[in-house]
Amino acid sequence: MDVMQGSDVIAGRDGLGRNIKSVTVLDAPDASLWLQGNELALTSTFPLIKRRSGLQTLVEELVARNVAGLGVKLHRYMTALPPAMIAKADELAFPIIRVPDHIAWIQIISPILALVLDNDVQHLIRSEEIRNQFTRQLFSGAGLERLMALLRSLLNMPVFLISPGDAHTLLLPQDTTSADKVQQLLRSAAVPAEHLANYPGVMRKRDDGLSVVYMGFDQGTNPHAYIGAMETEEQADPTALQCLVHARDAISMSLLQRRASISIAREKNNEFVQTLVDANLSAAARKAHITRGREKGVPLHDRYLAAVIKFHNLDEHALRAATSLFHDKPNIEDVLVSSMDGARFLLLIPDTDAAGFQIDGGVACIERYIAQVSEVQAFPDWNAGISQPNAIIHLDRAFEQAEYALNHSLKSGRKCQIKLHDETGLYRLLSHPSIQNDVGRFVEEWLGPLMAYDRRRNARLVATLRAFLDRNGSYRETARALHIHHNTVRYRISQIYALTRREILNSQLRLQYQLALVLHDMTRERESEAEGRRL
């Protein structure tokens, strides 16, 4: 500016790009306490005399308060600044400008404030223009893709929208590798988020050559859904950050509209599936319902496997993500889905030749779906039950079988367990009250010493025996299942042999042990139910 003619930079030249929003005069040694940031501070150096030996700390204070720079008059009170102060200003890129003595402070303050105000007006005009562009797009019915395309055209940077709860990830230009890297960076608790001054809610994360600015659609420094841009060679400027703020507002409304439409569609889908499995529906009514579904374009198959999955500890975000995940299955794999009470999901999975259910009863398929939920929330607790394959006309029977299997999984007390209906037949045969005394004696004969040892020592011999038999006597597989060392498994098996004096893997004895373990579970279930009734 003309008024600054004759001034020169004596330190911190690398910081000349700092932003100035106001001008103030330092009139006391501790005046830095009253600064709020982005000021150009001016001083005659008289207030600095008392701090002459520690002026480098003044530079640190000014930088900590995000002051833009310091203008000094070096003639009347101090003729030079201490070398330590100059060195600190150079180190922190904090500009110190020597101002000619004859210039009055008001000659500097007035034109700078006038320029700041003019810039603010231009800033507001530009901001309003950006807001209007997004508003027009939104009211014209533009979807998320068009709104994000507008944001990219305004920023000229790669942009992203990530909302796992809506099963929606969008990166423009499309790049799966970059999308994965962005998600990993935003989820990483090890990389701190920087809050950007003057833009509430806008944050930046940088790591390993990747830098993103972003905003969350919910509260917190680590939101679950976010919109942002990947910074390339230069950081996003104020105009870009304005675009991000306005885009977030518009896209928030678009997401709400999208969620409302999806919610209505899911309610209709739930009603259709619940009618399919309604045990009170007559055969004729069920056939008519199936016919109407096919006429409406619902992809229906001849046979289905029913699975009911119950999650125990999903937070609200993860539950919404799981719901989106399962309800997207009809568009991908022809799976029919119904969200049930709480965190339970009914899945009707087509039994086709390619499904391979005859091999494992559908366990691998359900484990795959649950693994996808685990990508949103680590280590969720769950139980699941799977029916036998049934014709579409008998889906009420399939649902009943899946519920029965789930209840057995829940009664076992073990989390993250899938129970097949085919595995519950023994329970039905052996649960008759007339044979319960014999059941108790059988369990005691085969497992009594192990149960007594577990009670005395707070040990896990019964659990180890179960895992060992389930894994065909493999020490290493058992160790992996129990998360212990294989030598620990060997020690426990030797203890079991010492207590029972029986060869565990003998084919005839092995069957007895497996039957005893099943009956042991049934006994515990009955005890738990009886305790519940007493309570």
N, C-alpha and C positions, 0 to 999 in steps of 0.2 A: 504494500500500500504506500501511497505517496508520503504519508505522515511518518513512515518508518525509514525514510531515506536518511542515510548517515549512520544507521544502526548496523551492528555486525554480530555474527554468531561466534561466541567465544568458547562454547562447550556443547556437547550433545547434538552435533549436527545430524546424526543418524535418526534423531527423533523428530525431525521437522514435519513429518506427516501426521503428528498428533492433532486431534480434533479440538478446536476452540469453540466453546459455546457461550462464554462470558469473560469479563475482565474484572479483576479486583486488585486492590492495593494492600500490600502487607504493611500494617502499621504497628505491629508488636512482635517480639521475638517468638511468641508461640501462636502467631496468627494462622499457621498451617492447620491448627485444630478446627478452624471454622470453615475450611474449604470443602466443597462437595464434589469436585471433579470437573474436568474439562475447562478450568479457568486458565487464562493467561494472567499470572500473578506479577505485579509490578512493585518495585521497592526502590527507595532512595538509598538503601543499605544501612540507614541509621538503626533500624530495628535489629540488624544482624550483628552489630558491633559486639553485643554481649555474648554472642555465640560464635565469635571469630574462630576459636580453636576447634569447634565441632560442627562446622557448616556442612561437612559431608553428610552428617545425619539429617540435616534439614532437607537435602536432596532426596534422601531415602524416604522421609516423611511425605514430601510432595509427590513423589512417584507412587507411593502407597495409596495416596488419595486421588490418583489419576489426574493430577494437575497437568495442563498442556505444556507449560513452559514458564520460565522466569525471566522478566525484563529488569535490568538493573542500571542505575546511574552510578558510574564510578568516577567521582570527582570530589564532591564535597566531604563525604564521610569515610568511604573506603575507596582507595585508588586502584585496588586489585583484589581479586578473590583468591583465597588460599588454594595452593596447588592440589591439596587433597580434595577440595570441593569440585574443582575442575575435573580431576581424574574420575571422581564418582559420577559426575554428570555424563562424562564420556562413556563410562562403563554401563550406565543405565539408559543411555540414549535419551537424556533429558535436556532439552535445549535451554541454554542460558544466553540471553541476547543483551548486548550492551546498547543502551539507549542514550542518544545525545542529551546532555544536560539541559539544553534550551527548550526541549519539547515538554510542554505541560501534560500531565496525566490525562486531562480531559480531552486533549487533542488525539490521544490514542484510544481512549475508552469509547468516545462517541462514534467514530467511524467503524470500529470493530463491531460494536453492538448493532449498529445499523445494518452491517453486512450479515451478521448472524440472524437478525430478524428477517431480512430479505431471503436468506437461505431457508429459514423455517417456513416462510410462506410458500416458497417453491416446493419445499418438501411436502407440505400439506396438499398442495394442488396435485402433485404427482401421486401422492398416496390415494387421494380421492379418485384419480383417473384409474389407478390399478384396482381399487375396490369396485368401481363401476364395471370394469371389464369382467370380473368374476361374478358380480351380481347378475349382469345381463346373461352370461352363460348359464348360470344356475336357473334363472327364471325361464330360460328358453328350453329347459328340459335336458340340459347337458348332463351326461353321466360322469362317473369318476375319471374315465379315460380322457374325455375331452377337457375336463378341468385341469387334469395333470398335464395334458399337452399344452394348454395355455400357460401354465406355470413354467414349463420348460422353455417355451418360446420367449417368455419375459426374462428368464434368468440366463439363458444360453448355457446351461449347466445340466448334467444328468440329475434327474429328480426321482424321488421314490416315495411310495405310499405303502406302509406296512401295517396291516391290522389283522393279526392272527385270529382274534376273536371273531372276525368276519370271514375268515379263511381267504383273505385278500392280500396279495402282494403284487405291486406294480412298480417296475423300474423302466424309465424312459431315458435313453434308448434301451431296449430289452437286452439284458445281459445277466444270465443266471448266476454266473460266477461272482459278478459284482454285487448282485442282490444278496447272495449268501454272506459275502464279506461285510456288507453294511449291517445285516442282521446280527452277525457275530459281534461286531464292534458295539452296536447299541445295547446288546444284552450283556456285554462284559462288565462285571462289577469291578474288575481290576483297572479299567480305564476311566478316570474321573470325567465328569461332564462340566464344561466351563459355561457359566451363565454370561450371556453377552449384555453389556451395559446398554441401557436405554431401550432394550427390546425384551420386556418381561416374557418369560416362557421360552425364549429362543436359546438354544444351547449348542455347544460345539463339542465334538469328540475327535481326537486325533490319535492315530496309532499306526505304526508300520507303513508310513507313506499314504495312508488313507485319512482324509479329513472330511467330516460331514457337519453341516449345520441342520438342526431339526427342531421341530416342535411336537409335543405330545398332544394327543386328543383327550388325555385324562391327566390327572394331577400327578406330581412327583417328578424327580429328576431322572427316573428310569421308567418312563411310561410303557404301557404294553402296545400301544398303537401310535404311530408317528408319521409325520410328513417331513420331507427334508430335501436337501440338495448335496451332491458330492462336489466339494471344492476341488478345482483342478490346479492350475498354476497359481492363481491368486485367490485370496479369501473373498467371501461374499461381501459386497459393499452394502451401504445402508438401503439403497433401492431394492437390492435383492432380498434383504431381510423384510422389508415392507411387503414385497410380493409373497413371501412365505407366510407372513401373518394373515394377509387377506385370503390366500389360498386355503389356509387351515380353517378359517371361518366358513368359507363357502363349502369346502369338502366335508366339514362336520355336518352341515345341513344335508348334504347329499347322502352321507352315510346314514343319517337318521331316516331319510326317506327310503333308502335301500333296505335298511333293517325292518322298517315297517312293512314293506312289500314282502320281504322274505318271511316275516313272522306270520302273515296271513296265509302264504303258501304252505308253511309248515303246519299250521293248524288244520288246513284241509287235508294235508298228507297224513297227519296224526289220526284224524277222524277215519280216513280210508283204511289205514292199517289196523286201527283198533277194531273196526267193524269186521275185518278179515279174521281176527282171532277171537271174536266174541263167541263164547261157548253157548250163549242163549239163542244164537241165530240159527234158524232152520236151514236145512241143506238147500232148499229151493231159494231162499233169500240169499244165501251165500253165493250160489251160482249166479244169481242175478247181479249181485254186487261185483263179482269178478268180471262179468260181461260188460257192465257199465265202465269199469276201470279200463278194460281193453279198448272200449270205444273212445274213451277220453285220451288214449295214447299212453297209458301207464304200461311200462314194459314188464309184463307178467310172465313167469315161467311155470312149468308144470309141477316142479317139486322144489321145496325149500328146506333149509335148515334154520331153526329158530335159535337165537342166542339172546340172553338177557345179561347185560353188564351193569354192575352197580359200582360206582365210584364213591369213596368214603371221604376224601379230603381235598377235593378240587376247590380252589378259590373261585370267586365269581368270574374272573377273566378266563381261567382255564375251562370252567364249565361251559361258558359261551363258545369257546374255541372248540371244545369237544362236540357240542351240539352242531356247530357249523360243519365240522369234519364229517360227522355221521350223516347229516342231512345232505351232504354233497355226494354221498355214495350212489344214490339213484342215477345221477347223471354220469357216473363213471363206471359202476359195476352192477347196475340194476338191483342194488340192495334196497329193500323197503325198510324204512326206519320210523320208529315212533319214540318220542321223548316221553318218558313216564314220570311218575312222582319223584321229586328230589333229583338225584343224579343217576337215575336208571334209564337205560336205553334198550329197546327191543329192536333187534336186527333180524330181518328175514332175508337169508342169503341164498341165491339160486343154487340148487344142487345140480350142477352140470358135469359132464364128463371131464372137463378141464379143471374143475375145482379140486379134485383129488380128496374129497371128504372121506372116501372109503379107507384112506390110509391112516388118518389121525382123528377122524370125527369132526374136523373143522377147527381144531385147536390152533394150528399155525395161522389160519386166517384171522381168528379173534386176537391172537397175540400181536399180529401185524397192525391191526386197528388200534389196539391199546398202546403199542409203541409209538404210533403217530401222535396220540394224546400226550404221551410222555415227553415229546419234543416241546410242548408248550409249558407243562409243569413237570419238573423232574420228580421221579419216584412217587407217583400217585398210588394210593392204596385202592385195591379193587377186588371184586370177586365176580365170577361169571359162571353161567350154566348154559349148556348146549343140548338141544334136543336131538332125536333121531331125524333123518330125512323123512319128510312127509309130503304127500300130494297137496297141491294148493287148496283143494277142497277140505282138507283136514288141518288147516293151520291153527285152529283152536286147540287141537291135540298137541301140535308142535309147541305152541306157547305154554301150555300146561306142563309139558315135559321140561322145557327150558327153565321155567320158574321152580319146578321141583328140584332140578339139578342145582340151580343157584342157591336155594335154601339149604341144601346139603353142604355146599361150599361155605356158606356163611356159618352154619352150625359147627363146622370143623374148627372154627376159630383162627384159621390160617388165612392171611391176606395174600392177594395176588395169586389166586388159585382158580383154575378152570375145572369145573366138574361136568363130565358128560352124563347124560341121562342113562346111557348104557352102563355106567359104573354104579348106578344106584339100585340095580335089581337085587343085589345081595342084601342091601339095607332093608328092602321091603320084605324079603324072605325071613330075615333074622330078627326083625323088630317085634315079633309077636310076644305079648306079655307072658305067655305060658312057658317060654323057653329062656326067660331072662336069668333064672338061677343058674342054668347050665352055661349060659353065655358068660356070666361072671366067673364061674369056676374055670372055664376054658382060658379066659384072659389071664387069670391069676396063675394058672399052670405054666403058660408060655411067656408071660411078660412080668409076672409078679416080682421076681428078683431085680429086674431092671427098673421097674417103677419105684420099688423101695429104695434102690440105690440113688435114683434121681431125686427122690424126696429128701433123703439124708444129706446128699452132697450138693444139692442144687445143680445136678448134672443134666446131660442130654443124651443118655444112652438110647432111650426109645426113639427119639427123633433121628439119631444117627443110624440106628438099625433100619428105620423106614427108608431113609435116603439111600442107604447102602443097597437094600434090596431093589429099590426103584431103578437103580443104576447098574443092575446086574453085577454087583460086587466090585465095581471099579472104585478104587481108593481115591484116585485123582478127580474123577467126576463127582464123587460124593463130597470131597473137600471143596470143590468149586461151588457146589450147591449150598453148602453150609457156611461158606466163606471162612474156612479154616485151613490149616496146613494138612497135607496128606498124611504126615506122620502122626498128627493128632487123631485122624480117622483110624489109622492102624492101632494106635493105643486104645481107643475106645472099643474097637472090634475085639481086641484081645481081652478087654475087661468083660465084654458081653459073653465071650466064650468061657471065661473063668467063672462067671456067675451062673451060667446055664449048663455048661458042659455039653453043648450041642453044636454040631457043625452047621453054621448058618446057611451055607450055600448048597447043602445037600438038597436034591430036588424035592424029596418028599417032605423034609422038615421046612423047607422054604415056603411051601404052600401053607403049612400050619402057622408059620410066623405071619405071613401076609393076612391070613384069615383073622388071627389074633389082633393084628393092628387095626383091621376094619372094625372088629367088635369093640376094640378099645375106644375108637372114635365114637361109635354109637353110644357107648356107656357114658362118655364125657358129655355128649349132646344131651342125653336124658338128664344127667345131673345138672347141666346148665339150665335146661328148661324148668326143672323142679325148683332150682334156686330162684329163677325169675318169678315163678308163681308165688313162692314164699315172700319175696320182696313186694 
